[in-house]
Amino acid sequence: MCHSRFYLKFIEHTRSTGDGTWQRLSASQSWKSWSGGAFESVCLKHIAQIKYALGISGIQSDESIWRFVSGEGRPGAQIDLLIDRTDHCISICEMKFSAYDFTIDKKYAEELRNKLQVFSSETKTRKSLLLVMITTFGVKHNIYHLGSVQNEVVMEDLFTAP
C-alpha cells in the first residue's frame, strides 16, 4: 500500500527521471511529510514489536492515538501513540522519521514537555508518564534528550519478532 501511494504521489506524473531526480524528490518538503506519515503508519502496524523492544510485551495495555484541540486559551497537543499499561504507567510514544539520528533541540524539547503537560492536565491521569521516542536511527544524546526521553525504539526493532 505504501509503495502504491509513493508511486502515485511522486513517480506517476514526474517528467524528469534522469540523474538527480531522487535527490531532488527526497529533499522536498512534500517527500519529508510523506515519509513521516508512512513511518507512523508502519509503527502503528508493529505495536507488538514496539512493546517487545520496550520490555513490556507481557504487560496488558490499550493502545491509541490521542489529540486535544486547543481552545479557550489552552494549548492543544497530539500524541502519536499511547500505550496505557496495567502497571500504572503510560508510554507516550513520539514517532519521528529522519535520515540520520534525530536531534531534539530546545524548541522541540519544549513541545514534548507541552504534550505531556496537556495530556496529564486533560486526562487527569495519576499514572506515570514515560516518553518514548520511536525513530528510524535513534536519538542523538544531548542536553535536551537527557531530561526528556525515558526510552527509545528504532526502526530495526519494528522488524524483530516478539
SERO-4910 file (N, C-alpha, C, O; in steps of 0.05 Angstrom, whole numbers):
BEGIN
 pado doro    nc1    nc2    nc3   cac1   cac2   cac3    cc1    cc2    cc3    oc1    oc2    oc3
  Met    A     17    -24      0      0      0      0     18     25      0     12     44    -15
  Cys    A     38     26     17     56     49     18     69     54     -9     72     76    -18
  His    A     78     31    -22     91     34    -48     72     47    -68     80     64    -84
  Ser    A     47     38    -68     27     49    -87     23     79    -82     22     95   -101
  Arg    A     21     87    -57     17    115    -51     42    131    -59     40    153    -70
  Phe    A     65    120    -54     90    133    -62     91    137    -92     96    158   -102
  Tyr    A     85    116   -107     85    117   -136     65    139   -146     73    155   -163
  Leu    A     41    138   -136     21    157   -145     29    186   -139     23    204   -154
  Lys    A     41    190   -116     48    218   -108     74    228   -121     75    251   -129
  Phe    A     94    211   -124    120    221   -132    129    212   -160    146    225   -172
  Ile    A    119    190   -170    130    179   -195    112    182   -219    120    190   -240
  Glu    A     86    176   -215     67    175   -238     68    199   -256     69    195   -281
  His    A     69    223   -246     68    246   -263     95    261   -264     96    284   -272
  Thr    A    116    248   -256    142    260   -257    153    259   -286    155    238   -298
  Arg    A    160    282   -296    170    283   -323    200    277   -324    210    264   -343
  Ser    A    214    286   -304    243    282   -303    250    256   -288    241    252   -265
  Thr    A    265    239   -301    273    213   -289    303    209   -291    312    187   -285
  Gly    A    317    229   -298    346    227   -302    362    229   -276    351    228   -254
  Asp    A    388    234   -279    405    237   -256    396    260   -239    388    281   -249
  Gly    A    397    256   -213    389    276   -194    360    277   -186    352    292   -169
  Thr    A    343    261   -200    315    262   -195    309    253   -166    294    267   -152
  Trp    A    321    231   -157    316    222   -129    325    242   -109    311    247    -89
  Gln    A    349    254   -113    359    274    -95    340    298    -93    335    309    -71
  Arg    A    329    307   -116    311    329   -116    285    322   -102    275    338    -85
  Leu    A    274    298   -107    249    290    -94    252    287    -64    236    296    -49
  Ser    A    274    274    -56    278    268    -28    285    293    -11    284    292     13
  Ala    A    291    315    -24    297    339    -10    272    357     -7    273    378      6
  Ser    A    250    349    -20    227    366    -20    211    363      6    212    343     20
  Gln    A    197    384     14    180    384     38    158    363     35    150    350     54
  Ser    A    148    360     11    127    340      5    136    312     12    122    297     25
  Trp    A    161    305      4    172    279      9    177    275     39    172    254     50
  Lys    A    186    296     52    191    294     81    165    289     96    165    273    115
  Ser    A    144    303     89    118    299    101    108    270     96     98    257    114
  Trp    A    110    262     71    101    235     64    117    214     80    105    195     90
  Ser    A    143    217     82    160    198     97    151    196    126    150    174    137
  Gly    A    145    219    138    137    219    166    111    204    170    108    188    188
  Gly    A     92    208    152     66    194    153     69    165    148     56    148    162
  Ala    A     85    157    129     90    129    123    103    115    146     97     92    153
  Phe    A    123    128    159    137    117    182    117    112    205    117     91    217
  Glu    A    100    132    210     80    129    231     61    105    225     54     90    243
  Ser    A     54    102    200     36     80    192     49     53    198     37     35    208
  Val    A     75     51    191     89     26    196     91     21    226     87     -2    234
  Cys    A     97     42    241     99     38    270     73     28    282     73     10    299
  Leu    A     51     39    273     25     32    284     17      3    277      0     -9    290
  Lys    A     30     -8    256     25    -36    249     44    -55    264     41    -79    261
  His    A     62    -44    279     81    -60    294     82    -54    324    103    -53    336
  Ile    A     58    -51    335     57    -44    364     68    -67    381     81    -62    401
  Ala    A     63    -92    373     73   -115    388    104   -114    389    115   -120    410
  Gln    A    116   -107    367    146   -105    367    156    -81    383    177    -82    396
  Ile    A    140    -59    383    148    -36    400    147    -44    429    165    -38    444
  Lys    A    126    -57    437    123    -66    465    146    -85    472    157    -84    494
  Tyr    A    153   -103    454    175   -122    458    201   -107    462    217   -113    480
  Ala    A    207    -87    445    231    -71    447    233    -56    473    254    -51    484
  Leu    A    210    -48    483    208    -33    509    210    -51    533    212    -42    556
  Gly    A    208    -77    528    209    -97    550    182    -98    565    182   -106    588
  Ile    A    160    -91    552    134    -91    565    114   -109    550     90   -106    554
  Ser    A    124   -128    535    105   -145    519     87   -162    536     66   -170    528
  Gly    A     95   -167    561     79   -184    579     59   -168    595     44   -179    611
  Ile    A     59   -142    591     41   -124    607     16   -118    590     19   -108    567
  Gln    A     -7   -123    601    -32   -116    587    -34    -86    582    -26    -71    600
  Ser    A    -43    -78    559    -44    -50    553    -66    -44    532    -75    -62    517
  Asp    A    -74    -19    531    -91     -9    510    -75     11    494    -62     28    506
  Glu    A    -77     10    468    -61     28    451    -80     46    435   -101     38    426
  Ser    A    -72     71    432    -88     90    417    -71    115    410    -49    118    420
  Ile    A    -82    131    393    -71    158    389    -87    177    406   -109    169    415
  Trp    A    -77    201    410    -92    220    427    -87    248    417    -66    255    408
  Arg    A   -109    263    418   -107    291    409   -126    309    425   -148    301    431
  Phe    A   -116    332    432   -132    352    446   -131    377    429   -109    388    425
  Val    A   -153    387    420   -154    412    404   -154    436    422   -169    437    441
  Ser    A   -136    454    416   -134    478    433   -159    495    432   -174    494    413
  Gly    A   -164    509    453   -187    526    455   -188    539    482   -177    529    502
  Glu    A   -203    560    484   -206    575    510   -179    581    523   -177    579    548
  Gly    A   -160    588    507   -134    595    518   -116    572    526    -95    576    538
  Arg    A   -125    548    521   -110    524    529    -96    513    504   -108    511    482
  Pro    A    -71    505    506    -56    495    483    -66    466    476    -75    451    493
  Gly    A    -64    460    450    -71    433    441    -46    415    441    -24    424    445
  Ala    A    -51    389    435    -29    370    433    -39    345    419    -62    338    420
  Gln    A    -20    333    405    -26    307    392     -4    287    400     20    294    400
  Ile    A    -12    263    407      7    243    415      4    220    394    -18    210    390
  Asp    A     26    212    382     26    192    361     16    165    370      2    152    356
  Leu    A     25    157    394     17    131    404     18    131    435     38    138    447
  Leu    A     -4    123    447     -5    119    476     -6     89    481    -21     74    468
  Ile    A     10     80    499      8     52    509      1     54    538     18     58    555
  Asp    A    -25     51    543    -36     54    570    -35     27    584    -50      8    577
  Arg    A    -16     24    603     -9     -2    614    -22     -7    641    -29     11    655
  Thr    A    -26    -33    647    -38    -40    672    -19    -38    696    -27    -43    718
  Asp    A      6    -32    691     26    -28    712     27      1    722     46     10    734
  His    A      5     16    716      2     44    724     22     63    711     30     83    723
  Cys    A     30     56    687     47     74    670     34     77    643     19     60    634
  Ile    A     39    100    631     31    105    603     56    112    588     70    132    594
  Ser    A     62     96    567     84    103    549     73    122    528     55    115    513
  Ile    A     84    146    528     76    166    508     97    165    486    120    173    490
  Cys    A     88    155    463    107    150    441    105    172    420     84    178    409
  Glu    A    128    183    414    131    203    393    147    190    371    169    180    375
  Met    A    135    191    346    148    178    323    160    199    305    147    219    297
  Lys    A    185    195    298    199    215    281    216    200    260    233    184    267
  Phe    A    211    206    235    227    196    213    250    216    208    245    240    207
  Ser    A    274    205    205    297    222    199    317    204    184    319    180    190
  Ala    A    331    216    165    352    201    151    377    197    168    394    181    161
  Tyr    A    378    210    190    401    208    209    390    205    237    366    203    241
  Asp    A    408    205    257    399    206    285    382    231    288    389    252    278
  Phe    A    359    227    301    341    250    306    352    267    328    361    257    349
  Thr    A    351    293    325    362    312    345    339    327    358    323    340    345
  Ile    A    338    326    385    318    342    400    332    368    407    352    369    421
  Asp    A    321    390    396    332    416    403    315    429    424    295    417    434
  Lys    A    322    453    432    308    467    454    278    470    448    261    466    465
  Lys    A    272    479    424    244    483    416    228    457    417    206    456    428
  Tyr    A    239    436    406    225    410    406    222    398    434    202    386    440
  Ala    A    242    402    451    241    393    478    217    407    493    204    394    509
  Glu    A    213    432    487    191    447    498    164    436    488    145    434    503
  Glu    A    163    429    462    139    417    451    132    390    465    109    385    471
  Leu    A    153    375    470    149    349    484    138    353    512    120    339    521
  Arg    A    150    372    526    140    379    553    111    388    553     95    380    570
  Asn    A    105    404    533     77    413    529     58    390    525     37    389    537
  Lys    A     65    371    508     48    348    502     42    333    528     19    326    533
  Leu    A     63    327    543     60    313    568     42    328    588     25    316    601
  Gln    A     47    354    590     31    371    608      2    372    600    -16    369    617
  Val    A     -4    376    574    -31    377    564    -45    351    569    -68    350    578
  Phe    A    -31    329    562    -43    302    566    -50    298    596    -72    289    602
  Ser    A    -31    304    613    -35    300    642    -59    317    652    -76    307    667
  Ser    A    -59    342    643    -80    360    652   -107    353    642   -127    353    657
  Glu    A   -109    345    617   -135    340    605   -146    312    612   -171    309    614
  Thr    A   -129    293    617   -139    266    624   -141    262    654   -154    243    663
  Lys    A   -128    279    669   -127    277    698   -115    250    708   -123    240    729
  Thr    A    -98    239    692    -86    213    699    -67    215    722    -55    236    727
  Arg    A    -66    194    738    -47    193    760    -25    173    754     -8    168    771
  Lys    A    -26    162    730     -5    143    722     21    158    715     21    181    708
  Ser    A     43    143    717     69    154    709     70    156    679     62    138    665
  Leu    A     79    179    669     82    183    640    111    179    632    129    192    643
  Leu    A    115    162    613    142    155    604    144    162    574    130    151    558
  Leu    A    162    181    567    166    189    540    183    169    525    206    164    533
  Val    A    173    159    503    187    141    485    191    154    458    171    163    446
  Met    A    215    154    447    220    164    420    222    139    402    239    122    407
  Ile    A    206    139    381    208    118    361    219    132    336    205    148    324
  Thr    A    243    125    328    256    138    306    269    118    287    270     94    293
  Thr    A    277    128    264    290    110    245    317    100    254    322     76    253
  Phe    A    334    118    264    361    110    272    370    119    300    393    119    306
  Gly    A    351    125    317    357    133    344    357    163    348    353    179    329
  Val    A    361    171    373    361    199    380    389    207    389    401    193    405
  Lys    A    398    229    379    424    239    388    423    247    417    405    262    425
  His    A    441    238    433    442    244    461    454    271    466    478    276    460
  Asn    A    438    290    475    447    317    482    433    326    507    419    310    519
  Ile    A    436    351    514    424    361    539    393    360    538    380    357    559
  Tyr    A    381    362    515    352    361    513    341    333    514    318    328    522
  His    A    357    314    505    349    286    506    349    276    535    331    262    543
  Leu    A    370    283    550    374    272    576    351    275    596    344    256    610
  Gly    A    339    298    596    318    303    616    290    296    606    270    298    620
  Ser    A    288    286    581    262    282    569    255    253    563    233    244    570
  Val    A    273    239    550    267    213    539    274    190    558    296    188    568
  Gln    A    254    174    564    258    151    582    267    126    566    281    109    577
  Asn    A    258    124    540    265    100    525    264    107    495    252    126    487
  Glu    A    278     90    480    279     93    451    273     67    437    281     45    447
  Val    A    261     69    414    257     46    396    266     56    369    260     78    361
  Val    A    280     39    354    290     46    328    276     29    307    264      8    314
  Met    A    277     37    282    264     23    260    270     -7    260    252    -23    255
  Glu    A    294    -14    264    303    -42    264    286    -58    284    280    -81    279
  Asp    A    279    -46    307    263    -60    327    236    -68    317    224    -87    326
  Leu    A    225    -52    297    199    -58    287    197    -84    272    175    -95    268
  Phe    A    220    -95    264    221   -119    248    234   -142    263    245   -161    251
  Thr    A    235   -140    290    245   -161    307    221   -176    318    202   -163    329
  Ala    A    221   -202    316    197   -217    325    195   -216    355    215   -220    369
  Pro    A    170   -211    365    166   -211    394    166   -239    406    163   -242    430
***
